[in-house]
Amino acid sequence: MKFLIVFMLVTFAATSRVFAQIPAEWQSAAQAVIADLERDTPLAAKPWTGAELTQGWNLARAWRKHNNGNVEIILAEYLTFVALCRQGCAGNTIEGKGYVAVAEQAKAYKVQNGEAYGLAKNVHAWLATVPDPTGAAAKNAAMWNKDLDVPSADFATSNLYALYWLLAQARPTPIEQANTFARFAIFVQGKAWIGPRCLDITQVALVIGAPPRIEVCK
């Protein structure tokens, strides 16, 4: 819950600039965090053009407007959609599908799983069973299950969690599904095991004007 509050405070601090421009610390955080997550993936060699930062901002606001009726996005939403736009989000699409259709699918998925808390419990239970040779899936399940409020107490974060599971399930194997979920869930959770590394991004955009901080979990 503490991490969620921090992210919300950062969001409120940037609200006065929401309609004028993307907060500079958010842009720096997105590049730092996503570049770290793209290590050892094909996207690692893809240069940043700056377009993905704007596209992600616009898609996050469109997603928020559809789901919440406003465009005051939180950092987790921005990071999510910048990461998706690194893969391509032309026409406000999410992996080739219109964002409205995906948003409705995520909402339906929450209902099928017993709403926000039921969804989080089910995702974590599934992660715990994934045969991951690095142990990351089980470690993430145990760490994230300690506080279900983080992904579930807020409407925006629970929608993201449902989206992450939908994205993960589109991958062909359980290990790819677990890896995909972790690389997105860290935006909500703040900490995650990515293979053998445990990353902590809870301080990444906490101080306005400061460089982004990515730490090793303590």
Sine and cosine of phi, psi and omega as CSV:
sin_phi,cos_phi,sin_psi,cos_psi,sin_omega,cos_omega
0.00,0.00,-0.60,0.80,0.00,-1.00
-0.85,0.53,-0.68,0.73,-0.02,-1.00
-0.91,0.42,-0.64,0.77,0.00,-1.00
-0.89,0.46,-0.67,0.75,0.02,-1.00
-0.88,0.47,-0.68,0.74,0.03,-1.00
-0.87,0.50,-0.73,0.69,-0.01,-1.00
-0.89,0.46,-0.62,0.78,0.01,-1.00
-0.92,0.39,-0.64,0.77,0.02,-1.00
-0.89,0.46,-0.66,0.75,0.05,-1.00
-0.89,0.46,-0.63,0.78,0.02,-1.00
-0.89,0.46,-0.74,0.67,-0.02,-1.00
-0.90,0.44,-0.57,0.82,0.01,-1.00
-0.90,0.44,-0.49,0.87,-0.04,-1.00
-1.00,-0.07,-0.08,1.00,-0.12,-0.99
-0.84,0.54,-0.62,0.79,-0.04,-1.00
-0.90,0.44,-0.32,0.95,-0.01,-1.00
-0.96,-0.28,0.02,1.00,-0.12,-0.99
-0.83,0.56,-0.70,0.72,-0.10,-1.00
-1.00,0.09,-0.22,0.98,-0.03,-1.00
-1.00,-0.03,-0.73,0.68,-0.07,-1.00
-0.26,-0.97,0.24,-0.97,0.08,-1.00
-0.97,0.25,0.75,-0.66,0.04,-1.00
-0.82,0.57,0.74,-0.67,-0.07,-1.00
-0.86,0.51,-0.61,0.79,-0.02,-1.00
-0.93,0.37,-0.45,0.89,0.07,-1.00
-0.94,0.34,-0.66,0.75,0.02,-1.00
-0.89,0.45,-0.69,0.72,0.02,-1.00
-0.90,0.44,-0.66,0.75,0.01,-1.00
-0.89,0.46,-0.69,0.72,-0.01,-1.00
-0.87,0.49,-0.72,0.69,-0.01,-1.00
-0.90,0.43,-0.67,0.74,-0.03,-1.00
-0.92,0.38,-0.75,0.66,-0.07,-1.00
-0.93,0.37,-0.75,0.66,-0.07,-1.00
-0.92,0.38,-0.61,0.79,0.06,-1.00
-0.88,0.47,-0.62,0.78,0.04,-1.00
-0.91,0.41,-0.66,0.75,0.00,-1.00
-0.94,0.35,-0.40,0.91,-0.02,-1.00
-1.00,0.09,0.00,1.00,0.06,-1.00
-0.79,0.61,0.64,-0.77,0.06,-1.00
0.87,0.50,0.45,0.89,0.11,-0.99
-0.81,-0.59,0.31,-0.95,0.02,-1.00
-0.85,0.53,-0.48,0.88,-0.02,-1.00
-0.95,0.32,-0.26,0.96,-0.02,-1.00
-0.87,0.50,-0.51,0.86,-0.03,-1.00
-1.00,0.03,-0.07,1.00,-0.04,-1.00
-0.99,0.11,0.85,-0.53,-0.01,-1.00
-0.93,0.35,0.49,-0.87,0.10,-1.00
-0.99,0.13,0.76,-0.65,0.01,-1.00
-0.98,-0.21,-0.31,0.95,-0.11,-0.99
0.99,-0.11,-0.41,0.91,0.00,-1.00
-0.90,0.43,-0.60,0.80,-0.03,-1.00
-0.91,0.42,-0.46,0.89,0.03,-1.00
-0.93,0.36,-0.65,0.76,0.04,-1.00
-0.97,0.25,-0.68,0.74,0.02,-1.00
-0.88,0.47,-0.67,0.74,0.02,-1.00
-0.90,0.45,-0.64,0.77,0.06,-1.00
-0.87,0.49,-0.75,0.66,-0.03,-1.00
-0.91,0.41,-0.64,0.77,0.00,-1.00
-0.94,0.34,-0.62,0.79,0.04,-1.00
-0.89,0.46,-0.67,0.74,0.02,-1.00
-0.92,0.39,-0.63,0.78,0.04,-1.00
-0.91,0.42,-0.68,0.73,0.05,-1.00
-0.86,0.51,-0.74,0.68,-0.02,-1.00
-0.90,0.44,-0.68,0.74,0.01,-1.00
-0.87,0.49,-0.68,0.74,0.00,-1.00
-0.92,0.40,-0.68,0.74,-0.10,-0.99
-1.00,0.08,-0.60,0.80,-0.14,-0.99
-0.88,-0.47,-0.19,0.98,0.02,-1.00
0.99,0.16,0.20,0.98,0.06,-1.00
-0.56,-0.83,0.11,-0.99,-0.03,-1.00
-0.88,-0.48,0.31,0.95,0.00,-1.00
-0.99,0.10,0.98,0.20,-0.13,-0.99
-0.96,0.28,0.37,-0.93,0.11,-0.99
-0.99,-0.17,0.29,-0.96,-0.07,-1.00
-0.85,0.53,-0.62,0.79,0.00,-1.00
-0.86,0.51,-0.62,0.79,0.03,-1.00
-0.92,0.38,-0.68,0.73,0.00,-1.00
-0.88,0.47,-0.74,0.68,0.01,-1.00
-0.87,0.50,-0.66,0.75,0.00,-1.00
-0.84,0.54,-0.75,0.66,-0.13,-0.99
-0.99,0.14,-0.42,0.91,0.17,-0.99
-0.91,0.41,-0.68,0.73,0.03,-1.00
-0.87,0.50,-0.66,0.75,0.02,-1.00
-0.92,0.38,-0.61,0.79,-0.01,-1.00
-0.96,0.29,-0.33,0.94,0.14,-0.99
-0.89,0.45,-0.47,0.88,0.01,-1.00
-1.00,0.00,-0.30,0.95,-0.02,-1.00
0.86,-0.50,0.83,-0.55,-0.01,-1.00
-0.61,-0.79,0.55,0.84,-0.03,-1.00
-0.81,0.59,0.70,-0.72,0.01,-1.00
0.95,0.32,0.43,0.90,-0.02,-1.00
0.84,0.55,0.79,0.62,0.03,-1.00
-0.94,-0.33,0.40,-0.92,0.05,-1.00
-0.87,-0.50,0.96,-0.26,-0.07,-1.00
0.76,0.65,0.72,0.70,0.11,-0.99
1.00,0.01,-0.10,1.00,-0.01,-1.00
-0.93,-0.38,0.55,-0.84,0.05,-1.00
-0.86,0.51,0.64,-0.77,-0.11,-0.99
-0.90,0.43,-0.52,0.86,0.00,-1.00
-0.91,0.41,-0.70,0.72,0.02,-1.00
-0.88,0.47,-0.65,0.76,0.01,-1.00
-0.93,0.38,-0.64,0.77,0.03,-1.00
-0.88,0.48,-0.67,0.74,0.02,-1.00
-0.93,0.38,-0.59,0.80,0.05,-1.00
-0.90,0.43,-0.64,0.77,0.03,-1.00
-0.90,0.43,-0.68,0.74,0.04,-1.00
-0.87,0.49,-0.71,0.70,0.00,-1.00
-0.89,0.46,-0.60,0.80,-0.01,-1.00
-0.91,0.41,-0.61,0.79,0.06,-1.00
-0.88,0.48,-0.71,0.70,0.00,-1.00
-0.88,0.47,-0.69,0.72,0.00,-1.00
-0.88,0.48,-0.48,0.88,-0.05,-1.00
-0.98,-0.19,0.26,0.97,0.04,-1.00
0.99,0.11,0.57,0.82,0.00,-1.00
0.92,0.40,-0.27,-0.96,-0.25,-0.97
-0.87,0.50,-0.75,0.66,-0.06,-1.00
-0.94,0.34,-0.63,0.78,0.04,-1.00
-0.90,0.44,-0.63,0.77,0.03,-1.00
-0.88,0.47,-0.74,0.67,-0.01,-1.00
-0.87,0.49,-0.70,0.72,0.02,-1.00
-0.87,0.49,-0.69,0.72,-0.03,-1.00
-0.92,0.39,-0.65,0.76,0.03,-1.00
-0.89,0.47,-0.72,0.70,-0.04,-1.00
-0.92,0.40,-0.61,0.79,0.04,-1.00
-0.90,0.43,-0.64,0.77,0.05,-1.00
-0.91,0.42,-0.72,0.69,0.01,-1.00
-0.83,0.56,-0.63,0.78,-0.05,-1.00
-0.89,0.45,-0.34,0.94,-0.06,-1.00
-0.99,-0.15,-0.13,0.99,-0.07,-1.00
-0.95,0.32,0.80,-0.61,0.00,-1.00
-0.97,0.24,0.98,0.22,-0.06,-1.00
-0.99,-0.11,0.90,-0.43,-0.04,-1.00
-0.89,0.45,-0.38,0.92,0.03,-1.00
-0.99,0.11,-0.26,0.97,-0.04,-1.00
0.99,0.15,0.00,1.00,-0.09,-1.00
-0.89,0.47,-0.67,0.74,-0.06,-1.00
-0.87,0.50,-0.75,0.66,-0.01,-1.00
-0.92,0.40,-0.62,0.79,0.02,-1.00
-0.90,0.43,-0.67,0.74,0.04,-1.00
-0.90,0.43,-0.68,0.74,0.01,-1.00
-0.85,0.53,-0.71,0.70,-0.02,-1.00
-0.92,0.39,-0.68,0.73,-0.04,-1.00
-0.92,0.39,-0.72,0.69,-0.08,-1.00
-0.96,0.27,-0.41,0.91,-0.04,-1.00
-0.97,0.24,-0.16,0.99,-0.02,-1.00
-0.94,0.34,-0.45,0.89,-0.02,-1.00
-0.60,-0.80,1.00,-0.04,-0.04,-1.00
-0.95,0.30,-0.24,0.97,0.05,-1.00
-0.89,0.45,-0.54,0.84,-0.08,-1.00
-0.83,0.56,-0.79,0.61,0.02,-1.00
-1.00,0.04,-0.25,0.97,-0.24,-0.97
-0.94,-0.35,-0.44,0.90,-0.14,-0.99
-0.96,0.29,-0.41,0.91,-0.03,-1.00
-0.95,-0.32,0.67,-0.75,-0.04,-1.00
-0.87,0.50,-0.66,0.75,-0.05,-1.00
-0.91,0.42,-0.71,0.70,-0.04,-1.00
-0.94,0.33,-0.56,0.83,0.02,-1.00
-0.93,0.36,-0.55,0.84,0.09,-1.00
-0.91,0.41,-0.64,0.77,0.05,-1.00
-0.89,0.45,-0.67,0.74,-0.01,-1.00
-0.87,0.49,-0.66,0.75,0.05,-1.00
-0.90,0.44,-0.66,0.76,0.05,-1.00
-0.87,0.49,-0.70,0.72,-0.02,-1.00
-0.87,0.49,-0.64,0.77,-0.01,-1.00
-0.94,0.33,-0.59,0.81,0.08,-1.00
-0.89,0.46,-0.70,0.71,0.03,-1.00
-0.88,0.47,-0.67,0.74,-0.03,-1.00
-0.90,0.44,-0.68,0.74,-0.06,-1.00
-0.92,0.38,-0.25,0.97,0.04,-1.00
-0.98,0.20,-0.18,0.98,0.02,-1.00
-0.99,0.16,0.46,-0.89,-0.16,-0.99
-0.97,0.24,-0.44,0.90,-0.09,-1.00
-0.80,-0.60,0.41,-0.91,0.01,-1.00
-0.84,0.55,-0.64,0.77,-0.02,-1.00
-0.92,0.38,-0.63,0.78,0.06,-1.00
-0.92,0.40,-0.58,0.82,0.05,-1.00
-0.91,0.42,-0.71,0.71,0.00,-1.00
-0.91,0.42,-0.66,0.75,0.01,-1.00
-0.90,0.44,-0.68,0.73,0.02,-1.00
-0.89,0.46,-0.71,0.71,-0.01,-1.00
-0.88,0.48,-0.70,0.72,-0.03,-1.00
-0.89,0.46,-0.65,0.76,-0.05,-1.00
-0.93,0.36,-0.33,0.95,0.12,-0.99
-0.99,-0.16,-0.65,0.76,-0.07,-1.00
-0.88,0.47,-0.43,0.90,0.04,-1.00
-0.86,0.51,-0.45,0.89,0.00,-1.00
-0.91,0.42,-0.53,0.85,0.05,-1.00
-1.00,-0.01,-0.71,0.71,-0.10,-0.99
-0.97,0.23,-0.51,0.86,-0.02,-1.00
1.00,0.03,-0.44,0.90,0.03,-1.00
-0.69,-0.72,0.57,-0.82,0.03,-1.00
-0.29,-0.96,0.53,-0.85,0.19,-0.98
-1.00,0.09,0.87,-0.50,0.08,-1.00
-0.92,-0.38,0.99,-0.14,-0.15,-0.99
0.87,0.48,-0.77,-0.64,-0.04,-1.00
-0.99,0.12,-0.06,1.00,-0.05,-1.00
-0.97,-0.24,0.63,-0.78,0.12,-0.99
-0.94,-0.35,0.91,-0.41,-0.05,-1.00
-0.98,-0.19,0.59,-0.81,0.03,-1.00
-0.83,-0.56,0.92,-0.40,0.00,-1.00
-0.93,-0.37,0.30,0.95,-0.07,-1.00
-0.90,0.43,-0.37,0.93,-0.01,-1.00
-0.96,-0.28,0.19,0.98,-0.21,-0.98
-0.90,0.44,-0.57,0.82,-0.02,-1.00
-0.72,-0.69,0.54,0.84,-0.10,-0.99
-0.96,0.27,-0.59,0.81,-0.06,-1.00
-0.95,-0.30,0.88,-0.48,-0.01,-1.00
-0.90,0.44,0.77,-0.63,0.02,-1.00
1.00,0.02,-0.16,0.99,0.00,-1.00
-1.00,-0.01,0.43,-0.90,0.06,-1.00
-0.92,0.39,0.46,-0.89,-0.02,-1.00
-0.91,0.42,0.59,-0.81,0.00,-1.00
-0.89,-0.45,0.87,-0.49,0.11,-0.99
-0.89,-0.45,0.82,-0.57,-0.10,-1.00
-0.87,-0.49,0.21,-0.98,0.13,-0.99
-1.00,0.03,0.66,-0.75,-0.01,-1.00
-0.83,0.56,0.64,-0.77,0.04,-1.00
-0.97,-0.24,0.00,0.00,0.00,0.00
